[in-house]
Amino acid sequence: MLDLSLYLVASRGNLNDESFLQHLENAIKGGVSIIQLREKTLNAREFYELALKVKKLTRAYKIPLIINDRLDIALAMDADGVHLGQEDLEVKLARKLLGQEKIIGLSLKKPKQLDFIAGATYLGCGAIKPTPTKESEVLALKDLKKIIALSPLPVVAIGGIDENVVHELKGLKLAGIAVVRAIMEAKNPLLAARRLKKLFKEC
């Protein structure tokens, strides 16, 4: 069964490959159960080469590697799956290209988007809190609850989630929390992941 409990959305940023991979490995040791590689600034070749290195790490720890947006990269390096936004290729087409065994995540921002989730494996819902990239796209808690109640697929909350925000999600039947800065900007990613995992399990 797919473990979405602590979902890390990772970008290399200013780190070199070695430091980035070490950061990811420490996060995995702390409890990260799935990694989505999101690289908005790399060209296709750079993204592909970095993804291969991350794949080697995730395979060693037996956790899935998901590629954000780029279906071509996911196919080229045989990732475990892809995560699509509302403006990306339709899920049905992605499923046709990837096959039935691969993981397909889909971003959801509104309950009405539940009408178009056929073919997806899980839903990433948010942003729960304002983030540097999604300041105005906050998903109200009541709408998140509605999505969880109506969705036949597991739901992961994403967007501005840190240790304080996890408490606000208590009682919701979430499959997991997706975090970015709470781990990627942590000085000790192992400890940060361990605390987040513990807090989510107590929800």
PyMOL commands that place a pseudoatom at each C-alpha (Angstrom):
pseudoatom trace, name=CA, resn=MET, resi=1, chain=A, elem=C, hetatm=0, pos=[0.000, 0.000, 0.000]
pseudoatom trace, name=CA, resn=LEU, resi=2, chain=A, elem=C, hetatm=0, pos=[1.244, 3.479, -0.928]
pseudoatom trace, name=CA, resn=ASP, resi=3, chain=A, elem=C, hetatm=0, pos=[2.506, 5.358, 2.131]
pseudoatom trace, name=CA, resn=LEU, resi=4, chain=A, elem=C, hetatm=0, pos=[1.754, 9.062, 1.694]
pseudoatom trace, name=CA, resn=SER, resi=5, chain=A, elem=C, hetatm=0, pos=[2.098, 9.976, 5.370]
pseudoatom trace, name=CA, resn=LEU, resi=6, chain=A, elem=C, hetatm=0, pos=[5.144, 12.253, 5.029]
pseudoatom trace, name=CA, resn=TYR, resi=7, chain=A, elem=C, hetatm=0, pos=[5.409, 13.490, 1.451]
pseudoatom trace, name=CA, resn=LEU, resi=8, chain=A, elem=C, hetatm=0, pos=[8.471, 15.607, 0.647]
pseudoatom trace, name=CA, resn=VAL, resi=9, chain=A, elem=C, hetatm=0, pos=[8.400, 18.025, -2.273]
pseudoatom trace, name=CA, resn=ALA, resi=10, chain=A, elem=C, hetatm=0, pos=[12.063, 18.615, -2.983]
pseudoatom trace, name=CA, resn=SER, resi=11, chain=A, elem=C, hetatm=0, pos=[13.993, 21.099, -5.117]
pseudoatom trace, name=CA, resn=ARG, resi=12, chain=A, elem=C, hetatm=0, pos=[17.767, 21.351, -5.217]
pseudoatom trace, name=CA, resn=GLY, resi=13, chain=A, elem=C, hetatm=0, pos=[17.816, 25.137, -4.939]
pseudoatom trace, name=CA, resn=ASN, resi=14, chain=A, elem=C, hetatm=0, pos=[21.304, 26.444, -4.219]
pseudoatom trace, name=CA, resn=LEU, resi=15, chain=A, elem=C, hetatm=0, pos=[22.656, 23.094, -3.035]
pseudoatom trace, name=CA, resn=ASN, resi=16, chain=A, elem=C, hetatm=0, pos=[25.080, 21.076, -5.101]
pseudoatom trace, name=CA, resn=ASP, resi=17, chain=A, elem=C, hetatm=0, pos=[24.007, 17.545, -6.033]
pseudoatom trace, name=CA, resn=GLU, resi=18, chain=A, elem=C, hetatm=0, pos=[25.975, 15.897, -3.237]
pseudoatom trace, name=CA, resn=SER, resi=19, chain=A, elem=C, hetatm=0, pos=[24.562, 18.157, -0.510]
pseudoatom trace, name=CA, resn=PHE, resi=20, chain=A, elem=C, hetatm=0, pos=[21.043, 17.845, -1.935]
pseudoatom trace, name=CA, resn=LEU, resi=21, chain=A, elem=C, hetatm=0, pos=[21.180, 14.065, -1.959]
pseudoatom trace, name=CA, resn=GLN, resi=22, chain=A, elem=C, hetatm=0, pos=[22.569, 14.010, 1.580]
pseudoatom trace, name=CA, resn=HIS, resi=23, chain=A, elem=C, hetatm=0, pos=[19.721, 16.267, 2.716]
pseudoatom trace, name=CA, resn=LEU, resi=24, chain=A, elem=C, hetatm=0, pos=[17.188, 13.928, 1.102]
pseudoatom trace, name=CA, resn=GLU, resi=25, chain=A, elem=C, hetatm=0, pos=[18.788, 10.852, 2.615]
pseudoatom trace, name=CA, resn=ASN, resi=26, chain=A, elem=C, hetatm=0, pos=[18.636, 12.347, 6.103]
pseudoatom trace, name=CA, resn=ALA, resi=27, chain=A, elem=C, hetatm=0, pos=[14.984, 13.274, 5.549]
pseudoatom trace, name=CA, resn=ILE, resi=28, chain=A, elem=C, hetatm=0, pos=[14.209, 9.708, 4.467]
pseudoatom trace, name=CA, resn=LYS, resi=29, chain=A, elem=C, hetatm=0, pos=[15.931, 8.382, 7.575]
pseudoatom trace, name=CA, resn=GLY, resi=30, chain=A, elem=C, hetatm=0, pos=[13.680, 10.712, 9.595]
pseudoatom trace, name=CA, resn=GLY, resi=31, chain=A, elem=C, hetatm=0, pos=[10.519, 9.227, 8.110]
pseudoatom trace, name=CA, resn=VAL, resi=32, chain=A, elem=C, hetatm=0, pos=[9.840, 10.722, 4.672]
pseudoatom trace, name=CA, resn=SER, resi=33, chain=A, elem=C, hetatm=0, pos=[7.782, 8.078, 2.861]
pseudoatom trace, name=CA, resn=ILE, resi=34, chain=A, elem=C, hetatm=0, pos=[7.643, 9.495, -0.681]
pseudoatom trace, name=CA, resn=ILE, resi=35, chain=A, elem=C, hetatm=0, pos=[9.570, 12.169, -2.604]
pseudoatom trace, name=CA, resn=GLN, resi=36, chain=A, elem=C, hetatm=0, pos=[8.357, 14.442, -5.376]
pseudoatom trace, name=CA, resn=LEU, resi=37, chain=A, elem=C, hetatm=0, pos=[11.181, 16.063, -7.328]
pseudoatom trace, name=CA, resn=ARG, resi=38, chain=A, elem=C, hetatm=0, pos=[10.142, 19.540, -8.450]
pseudoatom trace, name=CA, resn=GLU, resi=39, chain=A, elem=C, hetatm=0, pos=[12.600, 21.545, -10.524]
pseudoatom trace, name=CA, resn=LYS, resi=40, chain=A, elem=C, hetatm=0, pos=[11.216, 24.628, -12.252]
pseudoatom trace, name=CA, resn=THR, resi=41, chain=A, elem=C, hetatm=0, pos=[14.530, 26.156, -13.334]
pseudoatom trace, name=CA, resn=LEU, resi=42, chain=A, elem=C, hetatm=0, pos=[16.518, 23.197, -14.680]
pseudoatom trace, name=CA, resn=ASN, resi=43, chain=A, elem=C, hetatm=0, pos=[16.466, 22.325, -18.354]
pseudoatom trace, name=CA, resn=ALA, resi=44, chain=A, elem=C, hetatm=0, pos=[15.280, 18.873, -19.413]
pseudoatom trace, name=CA, resn=ARG, resi=45, chain=A, elem=C, hetatm=0, pos=[18.735, 17.286, -19.445]
pseudoatom trace, name=CA, resn=GLU, resi=46, chain=A, elem=C, hetatm=0, pos=[19.700, 18.685, -16.035]
pseudoatom trace, name=CA, resn=PHE, resi=47, chain=A, elem=C, hetatm=0, pos=[16.367, 17.603, -14.551]
pseudoatom trace, name=CA, resn=TYR, resi=48, chain=A, elem=C, hetatm=0, pos=[16.775, 14.115, -16.030]
pseudoatom trace, name=CA, resn=GLU, resi=49, chain=A, elem=C, hetatm=0, pos=[20.311, 13.693, -14.698]
pseudoatom trace, name=CA, resn=LEU, resi=50, chain=A, elem=C, hetatm=0, pos=[19.374, 14.903, -11.221]
pseudoatom trace, name=CA, resn=ALA, resi=51, chain=A, elem=C, hetatm=0, pos=[16.289, 12.669, -11.210]
pseudoatom trace, name=CA, resn=LEU, resi=52, chain=A, elem=C, hetatm=0, pos=[18.432, 9.618, -11.956]
pseudoatom trace, name=CA, resn=LYS, resi=53, chain=A, elem=C, hetatm=0, pos=[20.586, 10.384, -8.915]
pseudoatom trace, name=CA, resn=VAL, resi=54, chain=A, elem=C, hetatm=0, pos=[17.535, 10.837, -6.686]
pseudoatom trace, name=CA, resn=LYS, resi=55, chain=A, elem=C, hetatm=0, pos=[16.025, 7.624, -8.062]
pseudoatom trace, name=CA, resn=LYS, resi=56, chain=A, elem=C, hetatm=0, pos=[19.141, 5.683, -7.030]
pseudoatom trace, name=CA, resn=LEU, resi=57, chain=A, elem=C, hetatm=0, pos=[18.650, 7.001, -3.482]
pseudoatom trace, name=CA, resn=THR, resi=58, chain=A, elem=C, hetatm=0, pos=[14.910, 6.329, -3.285]
pseudoatom trace, name=CA, resn=ARG, resi=59, chain=A, elem=C, hetatm=0, pos=[15.342, 2.826, -4.672]
pseudoatom trace, name=CA, resn=ALA, resi=60, chain=A, elem=C, hetatm=0, pos=[17.969, 2.104, -2.011]
pseudoatom trace, name=CA, resn=TYR, resi=61, chain=A, elem=C, hetatm=0, pos=[15.449, 3.080, 0.686]
pseudoatom trace, name=CA, resn=LYS, resi=62, chain=A, elem=C, hetatm=0, pos=[12.488, 1.500, -1.146]
pseudoatom trace, name=CA, resn=ILE, resi=63, chain=A, elem=C, hetatm=0, pos=[10.328, 4.636, -1.311]
pseudoatom trace, name=CA, resn=PRO, resi=64, chain=A, elem=C, hetatm=0, pos=[8.636, 6.048, -4.428]
pseudoatom trace, name=CA, resn=LEU, resi=65, chain=A, elem=C, hetatm=0, pos=[10.008, 8.904, -6.517]
pseudoatom trace, name=CA, resn=ILE, resi=66, chain=A, elem=C, hetatm=0, pos=[7.443, 11.140, -8.193]
pseudoatom trace, name=CA, resn=ILE, resi=67, chain=A, elem=C, hetatm=0, pos=[8.314, 13.718, -10.858]
pseudoatom trace, name=CA, resn=ASN, resi=68, chain=A, elem=C, hetatm=0, pos=[6.480, 17.033, -10.724]
pseudoatom trace, name=CA, resn=ASP, resi=69, chain=A, elem=C, hetatm=0, pos=[4.721, 18.104, -13.951]
pseudoatom trace, name=CA, resn=ARG, resi=70, chain=A, elem=C, hetatm=0, pos=[7.236, 16.636, -16.386]
pseudoatom trace, name=CA, resn=LEU, resi=71, chain=A, elem=C, hetatm=0, pos=[5.710, 13.484, -17.826]
pseudoatom trace, name=CA, resn=ASP, resi=72, chain=A, elem=C, hetatm=0, pos=[8.562, 13.269, -20.357]
pseudoatom trace, name=CA, resn=ILE, resi=73, chain=A, elem=C, hetatm=0, pos=[11.162, 13.140, -17.574]
pseudoatom trace, name=CA, resn=ALA, resi=74, chain=A, elem=C, hetatm=0, pos=[9.124, 10.585, -15.614]
pseudoatom trace, name=CA, resn=LEU, resi=75, chain=A, elem=C, hetatm=0, pos=[8.908, 8.345, -18.673]
pseudoatom trace, name=CA, resn=ALA, resi=76, chain=A, elem=C, hetatm=0, pos=[12.551, 8.806, -19.681]
pseudoatom trace, name=CA, resn=MET, resi=77, chain=A, elem=C, hetatm=0, pos=[14.009, 7.804, -16.312]
pseudoatom trace, name=CA, resn=ASP, resi=78, chain=A, elem=C, hetatm=0, pos=[11.258, 5.339, -15.327]
pseudoatom trace, name=CA, resn=ALA, resi=79, chain=A, elem=C, hetatm=0, pos=[10.115, 7.165, -12.215]
pseudoatom trace, name=CA, resn=ASP, resi=80, chain=A, elem=C, hetatm=0, pos=[7.500, 5.628, -9.953]
pseudoatom trace, name=CA, resn=GLY, resi=81, chain=A, elem=C, hetatm=0, pos=[5.038, 8.242, -11.082]
pseudoatom trace, name=CA, resn=VAL, resi=82, chain=A, elem=C, hetatm=0, pos=[4.196, 11.842, -11.876]
pseudoatom trace, name=CA, resn=HIS, resi=83, chain=A, elem=C, hetatm=0, pos=[2.339, 14.653, -10.123]
pseudoatom trace, name=CA, resn=LEU, resi=84, chain=A, elem=C, hetatm=0, pos=[0.137, 16.835, -12.303]
pseudoatom trace, name=CA, resn=GLY, resi=85, chain=A, elem=C, hetatm=0, pos=[-1.383, 20.251, -11.761]
pseudoatom trace, name=CA, resn=GLN, resi=86, chain=A, elem=C, hetatm=0, pos=[-4.710, 21.451, -13.100]
pseudoatom trace, name=CA, resn=GLU, resi=87, chain=A, elem=C, hetatm=0, pos=[-2.970, 23.059, -16.087]
pseudoatom trace, name=CA, resn=ASP, resi=88, chain=A, elem=C, hetatm=0, pos=[-0.886, 19.995, -17.007]
pseudoatom trace, name=CA, resn=LEU, resi=89, chain=A, elem=C, hetatm=0, pos=[-1.798, 17.075, -19.253]
pseudoatom trace, name=CA, resn=GLU, resi=90, chain=A, elem=C, hetatm=0, pos=[-5.095, 15.425, -18.428]
pseudoatom trace, name=CA, resn=VAL, resi=91, chain=A, elem=C, hetatm=0, pos=[-4.865, 12.519, -16.003]
pseudoatom trace, name=CA, resn=LYS, resi=92, chain=A, elem=C, hetatm=0, pos=[-6.480, 10.119, -18.489]
pseudoatom trace, name=CA, resn=LEU, resi=93, chain=A, elem=C, hetatm=0, pos=[-3.784, 10.841, -21.071]
pseudoatom trace, name=CA, resn=ALA, resi=94, chain=A, elem=C, hetatm=0, pos=[-1.011, 10.550, -18.491]
pseudoatom trace, name=CA, resn=ARG, resi=95, chain=A, elem=C, hetatm=0, pos=[-2.439, 7.214, -17.383]
pseudoatom trace, name=CA, resn=LYS, resi=96, chain=A, elem=C, hetatm=0, pos=[-2.521, 5.992, -20.975]
pseudoatom trace, name=CA, resn=LEU, resi=97, chain=A, elem=C, hetatm=0, pos=[1.144, 6.909, -21.451]
pseudoatom trace, name=CA, resn=LEU, resi=98, chain=A, elem=C, hetatm=0, pos=[2.408, 5.701, -18.072]
pseudoatom trace, name=CA, resn=GLY, resi=99, chain=A, elem=C, hetatm=0, pos=[0.391, 2.490, -17.795]
pseudoatom trace, name=CA, resn=GLN, resi=100, chain=A, elem=C, hetatm=0, pos=[-1.681, 1.171, -14.929]
pseudoatom trace, name=CA, resn=GLU, resi=101, chain=A, elem=C, hetatm=0, pos=[1.120, 0.453, -12.452]
pseudoatom trace, name=CA, resn=LYS, resi=102, chain=A, elem=C, hetatm=0, pos=[2.528, 3.963, -12.087]
pseudoatom trace, name=CA, resn=ILE, resi=103, chain=A, elem=C, hetatm=0, pos=[1.488, 6.527, -9.464]
pseudoatom trace, name=CA, resn=ILE, resi=104, chain=A, elem=C, hetatm=0, pos=[-0.308, 9.650, -10.638]
pseudoatom trace, name=CA, resn=GLY, resi=105, chain=A, elem=C, hetatm=0, pos=[-0.921, 12.489, -8.220]
pseudoatom trace, name=CA, resn=LEU, resi=106, chain=A, elem=C, hetatm=0, pos=[-3.246, 15.364, -9.035]
pseudoatom trace, name=CA, resn=SER, resi=107, chain=A, elem=C, hetatm=0, pos=[-3.379, 18.828, -7.473]
pseudoatom trace, name=CA, resn=LEU, resi=108, chain=A, elem=C, hetatm=0, pos=[-6.811, 19.967, -6.329]
pseudoatom trace, name=CA, resn=LYS, resi=109, chain=A, elem=C, hetatm=0, pos=[-7.735, 23.489, -5.288]
pseudoatom trace, name=CA, resn=LYS, resi=110, chain=A, elem=C, hetatm=0, pos=[-11.550, 23.300, -5.229]
pseudoatom trace, name=CA, resn=PRO, resi=111, chain=A, elem=C, hetatm=0, pos=[-14.121, 20.611, -4.412]
pseudoatom trace, name=CA, resn=LYS, resi=112, chain=A, elem=C, hetatm=0, pos=[-15.676, 20.935, -7.891]
pseudoatom trace, name=CA, resn=GLN, resi=113, chain=A, elem=C, hetatm=0, pos=[-12.440, 19.643, -9.431]
pseudoatom trace, name=CA, resn=LEU, resi=114, chain=A, elem=C, hetatm=0, pos=[-13.293, 16.214, -7.997]
pseudoatom trace, name=CA, resn=ASP, resi=115, chain=A, elem=C, hetatm=0, pos=[-15.279, 15.629, -11.198]
pseudoatom trace, name=CA, resn=PHE, resi=116, chain=A, elem=C, hetatm=0, pos=[-12.035, 15.222, -13.140]
pseudoatom trace, name=CA, resn=ILE, resi=117, chain=A, elem=C, hetatm=0, pos=[-9.892, 12.866, -11.053]
pseudoatom trace, name=CA, resn=ALA, resi=118, chain=A, elem=C, hetatm=0, pos=[-10.463, 9.580, -12.933]
pseudoatom trace, name=CA, resn=GLY, resi=119, chain=A, elem=C, hetatm=0, pos=[-7.139, 7.801, -13.427]
pseudoatom trace, name=CA, resn=ALA, resi=120, chain=A, elem=C, hetatm=0, pos=[-5.331, 9.479, -10.510]
pseudoatom trace, name=CA, resn=THR, resi=121, chain=A, elem=C, hetatm=0, pos=[-3.844, 7.589, -7.553]
pseudoatom trace, name=CA, resn=TYR, resi=122, chain=A, elem=C, hetatm=0, pos=[-4.023, 10.324, -4.926]
pseudoatom trace, name=CA, resn=LEU, resi=123, chain=A, elem=C, hetatm=0, pos=[-4.911, 14.010, -4.568]
pseudoatom trace, name=CA, resn=GLY, resi=124, chain=A, elem=C, hetatm=0, pos=[-2.671, 16.806, -3.348]
pseudoatom trace, name=CA, resn=CYS, resi=125, chain=A, elem=C, hetatm=0, pos=[-4.912, 19.522, -1.885]
pseudoatom trace, name=CA, resn=GLY, resi=126, chain=A, elem=C, hetatm=0, pos=[-3.939, 23.061, -1.016]
pseudoatom trace, name=CA, resn=ALA, resi=127, chain=A, elem=C, hetatm=0, pos=[-2.391, 25.406, -0.429]
pseudoatom trace, name=CA, resn=ILE, resi=128, chain=A, elem=C, hetatm=0, pos=[-3.468, 25.068, 3.200]
pseudoatom trace, name=CA, resn=LYS, resi=129, chain=A, elem=C, hetatm=0, pos=[-1.563, 28.231, 4.128]
pseudoatom trace, name=CA, resn=PRO, resi=130, chain=A, elem=C, hetatm=0, pos=[-0.109, 31.051, 2.001]
pseudoatom trace, name=CA, resn=THR, resi=131, chain=A, elem=C, hetatm=0, pos=[3.294, 30.191, 0.541]
pseudoatom trace, name=CA, resn=PRO, resi=132, chain=A, elem=C, hetatm=0, pos=[5.854, 32.277, -1.381]
pseudoatom trace, name=CA, resn=THR, resi=133, chain=A, elem=C, hetatm=0, pos=[4.542, 30.826, -4.666]
pseudoatom trace, name=CA, resn=LYS, resi=134, chain=A, elem=C, hetatm=0, pos=[0.834, 30.571, -3.800]
pseudoatom trace, name=CA, resn=GLU, resi=135, chain=A, elem=C, hetatm=0, pos=[-0.001, 33.601, -1.661]
pseudoatom trace, name=CA, resn=SER, resi=136, chain=A, elem=C, hetatm=0, pos=[-3.620, 33.927, -2.811]
pseudoatom trace, name=CA, resn=GLU, resi=137, chain=A, elem=C, hetatm=0, pos=[-4.506, 30.297, -3.502]
pseudoatom trace, name=CA, resn=VAL, resi=138, chain=A, elem=C, hetatm=0, pos=[-5.441, 29.157, -0.014]
pseudoatom trace, name=CA, resn=LEU, resi=139, chain=A, elem=C, hetatm=0, pos=[-7.838, 26.228, 0.339]
pseudoatom trace, name=CA, resn=ALA, resi=140, chain=A, elem=C, hetatm=0, pos=[-10.262, 26.834, 3.205]
pseudoatom trace, name=CA, resn=LEU, resi=141, chain=A, elem=C, hetatm=0, pos=[-10.357, 24.127, 5.853]
pseudoatom trace, name=CA, resn=LYS, resi=142, chain=A, elem=C, hetatm=0, pos=[-14.078, 23.572, 5.236]
pseudoatom trace, name=CA, resn=ASP, resi=143, chain=A, elem=C, hetatm=0, pos=[-13.352, 22.894, 1.550]
pseudoatom trace, name=CA, resn=LEU, resi=144, chain=A, elem=C, hetatm=0, pos=[-10.526, 20.513, 2.450]
pseudoatom trace, name=CA, resn=LYS, resi=145, chain=A, elem=C, hetatm=0, pos=[-12.931, 18.623, 4.724]
pseudoatom trace, name=CA, resn=LYS, resi=146, chain=A, elem=C, hetatm=0, pos=[-15.456, 18.475, 1.885]
pseudoatom trace, name=CA, resn=ILE, resi=147, chain=A, elem=C, hetatm=0, pos=[-12.867, 17.089, -0.539]
pseudoatom trace, name=CA, resn=ILE, resi=148, chain=A, elem=C, hetatm=0, pos=[-11.776, 14.417, 1.961]
pseudoatom trace, name=CA, resn=ALA, resi=149, chain=A, elem=C, hetatm=0, pos=[-15.408, 13.413, 2.570]
pseudoatom trace, name=CA, resn=LEU, resi=150, chain=A, elem=C, hetatm=0, pos=[-16.245, 13.147, -1.126]
pseudoatom trace, name=CA, resn=SER, resi=151, chain=A, elem=C, hetatm=0, pos=[-12.993, 11.806, -2.557]
pseudoatom trace, name=CA, resn=PRO, resi=152, chain=A, elem=C, hetatm=0, pos=[-12.643, 8.095, -3.375]
pseudoatom trace, name=CA, resn=LEU, resi=153, chain=A, elem=C, hetatm=0, pos=[-8.867, 8.676, -3.459]
pseudoatom trace, name=CA, resn=PRO, resi=154, chain=A, elem=C, hetatm=0, pos=[-6.423, 9.319, -0.603]
pseudoatom trace, name=CA, resn=VAL, resi=155, chain=A, elem=C, hetatm=0, pos=[-5.890, 13.017, 0.096]
pseudoatom trace, name=CA, resn=VAL, resi=156, chain=A, elem=C, hetatm=0, pos=[-2.617, 14.733, 0.998]
pseudoatom trace, name=CA, resn=ALA, resi=157, chain=A, elem=C, hetatm=0, pos=[-2.626, 18.299, 2.336]
pseudoatom trace, name=CA, resn=ILE, resi=158, chain=A, elem=C, hetatm=0, pos=[0.035, 20.633, 0.949]
pseudoatom trace, name=CA, resn=GLY, resi=159, chain=A, elem=C, hetatm=0, pos=[1.083, 24.264, 1.131]
pseudoatom trace, name=CA, resn=GLY, resi=160, chain=A, elem=C, hetatm=0, pos=[2.774, 26.055, 3.987]
pseudoatom trace, name=CA, resn=ILE, resi=161, chain=A, elem=C, hetatm=0, pos=[2.624, 23.028, 6.273]
pseudoatom trace, name=CA, resn=ASP, resi=162, chain=A, elem=C, hetatm=0, pos=[4.968, 23.018, 9.257]
pseudoatom trace, name=CA, resn=GLU, resi=163, chain=A, elem=C, hetatm=0, pos=[4.817, 21.692, 12.814]
pseudoatom trace, name=CA, resn=ASN, resi=164, chain=A, elem=C, hetatm=0, pos=[2.336, 24.372, 13.900]
pseudoatom trace, name=CA, resn=VAL, resi=165, chain=A, elem=C, hetatm=0, pos=[-0.012, 23.804, 10.960]
pseudoatom trace, name=CA, resn=VAL, resi=166, chain=A, elem=C, hetatm=0, pos=[-0.157, 20.029, 11.517]
pseudoatom trace, name=CA, resn=HIS, resi=167, chain=A, elem=C, hetatm=0, pos=[-2.113, 20.660, 14.725]
pseudoatom trace, name=CA, resn=GLU, resi=168, chain=A, elem=C, hetatm=0, pos=[-4.810, 22.467, 12.715]
pseudoatom trace, name=CA, resn=LEU, resi=169, chain=A, elem=C, hetatm=0, pos=[-5.328, 19.318, 10.624]
pseudoatom trace, name=CA, resn=LYS, resi=170, chain=A, elem=C, hetatm=0, pos=[-6.107, 17.167, 13.626]
pseudoatom trace, name=CA, resn=GLY, resi=171, chain=A, elem=C, hetatm=0, pos=[-9.134, 14.909, 13.140]
pseudoatom trace, name=CA, resn=LEU, resi=172, chain=A, elem=C, hetatm=0, pos=[-9.120, 15.084, 9.347]
pseudoatom trace, name=CA, resn=LYS, resi=173, chain=A, elem=C, hetatm=0, pos=[-8.860, 11.762, 7.554]
pseudoatom trace, name=CA, resn=LEU, resi=174, chain=A, elem=C, hetatm=0, pos=[-5.789, 12.732, 5.576]
pseudoatom trace, name=CA, resn=ALA, resi=175, chain=A, elem=C, hetatm=0, pos=[-3.531, 10.134, 3.995]
pseudoatom trace, name=CA, resn=GLY, resi=176, chain=A, elem=C, hetatm=0, pos=[-0.572, 12.409, 4.562]
pseudoatom trace, name=CA, resn=ILE, resi=177, chain=A, elem=C, hetatm=0, pos=[1.005, 15.842, 4.699]
pseudoatom trace, name=CA, resn=ALA, resi=178, chain=A, elem=C, hetatm=0, pos=[3.222, 17.245, 1.967]
pseudoatom trace, name=CA, resn=VAL, resi=179, chain=A, elem=C, hetatm=0, pos=[5.980, 19.552, 3.101]
pseudoatom trace, name=CA, resn=VAL, resi=180, chain=A, elem=C, hetatm=0, pos=[8.565, 21.674, 1.359]
pseudoatom trace, name=CA, resn=ARG, resi=181, chain=A, elem=C, hetatm=0, pos=[10.360, 24.303, 3.446]
pseudoatom trace, name=CA, resn=ALA, resi=182, chain=A, elem=C, hetatm=0, pos=[9.727, 22.571, 6.787]
pseudoatom trace, name=CA, resn=ILE, resi=183, chain=A, elem=C, hetatm=0, pos=[12.249, 19.930, 5.698]
pseudoatom trace, name=CA, resn=MET, resi=184, chain=A, elem=C, hetatm=0, pos=[14.200, 21.436, 2.793]
pseudoatom trace, name=CA, resn=GLU, resi=185, chain=A, elem=C, hetatm=0, pos=[15.143, 24.524, 4.832]
pseudoatom trace, name=CA, resn=ALA, resi=186, chain=A, elem=C, hetatm=0, pos=[15.726, 22.632, 8.069]
pseudoatom trace, name=CA, resn=LYS, resi=187, chain=A, elem=C, hetatm=0, pos=[19.255, 22.538, 9.447]
pseudoatom trace, name=CA, resn=ASN, resi=188, chain=A, elem=C, hetatm=0, pos=[18.594, 18.986, 10.595]
pseudoatom trace, name=CA, resn=PRO, resi=189, chain=A, elem=C, hetatm=0, pos=[16.260, 17.339, 8.043]
pseudoatom trace, name=CA, resn=LEU, resi=190, chain=A, elem=C, hetatm=0, pos=[16.301, 14.011, 9.889]
pseudoatom trace, name=CA, resn=LEU, resi=191, chain=A, elem=C, hetatm=0, pos=[15.031, 15.609, 13.088]
pseudoatom trace, name=CA, resn=ALA, resi=192, chain=A, elem=C, hetatm=0, pos=[12.528, 17.807, 11.229]
pseudoatom trace, name=CA, resn=ALA, resi=193, chain=A, elem=C, hetatm=0, pos=[11.096, 14.806, 9.380]
pseudoatom trace, name=CA, resn=ARG, resi=194, chain=A, elem=C, hetatm=0, pos=[10.929, 12.743, 12.561]
pseudoatom trace, name=CA, resn=ARG, resi=195, chain=A, elem=C, hetatm=0, pos=[8.967, 15.464, 14.406]
pseudoatom trace, name=CA, resn=LEU, resi=196, chain=A, elem=C, hetatm=0, pos=[6.549, 16.015, 11.521]
pseudoatom trace, name=CA, resn=LYS, resi=197, chain=A, elem=C, hetatm=0, pos=[5.916, 12.295, 11.179]
pseudoatom trace, name=CA, resn=LYS, resi=198, chain=A, elem=C, hetatm=0, pos=[5.217, 11.974, 14.899]
pseudoatom trace, name=CA, resn=LEU, resi=199, chain=A, elem=C, hetatm=0, pos=[2.851, 14.947, 14.887]
pseudoatom trace, name=CA, resn=PHE, resi=200, chain=A, elem=C, hetatm=0, pos=[0.941, 13.623, 11.888]
pseudoatom trace, name=CA, resn=LYS, resi=201, chain=A, elem=C, hetatm=0, pos=[0.520, 10.196, 13.469]
pseudoatom trace, name=CA, resn=GLU, resi=202, chain=A, elem=C, hetatm=0, pos=[-0.955, 11.897, 16.539]
pseudoatom trace, name=CA, resn=CYS, resi=203, chain=A, elem=C, hetatm=0, pos=[-3.541, 13.759, 14.399]
for i in range(1, 203): cmd.bond("trace and resi %d" % i, "trace and resi %d" % (i + 1))
show_as sticks, trace
zoom trace
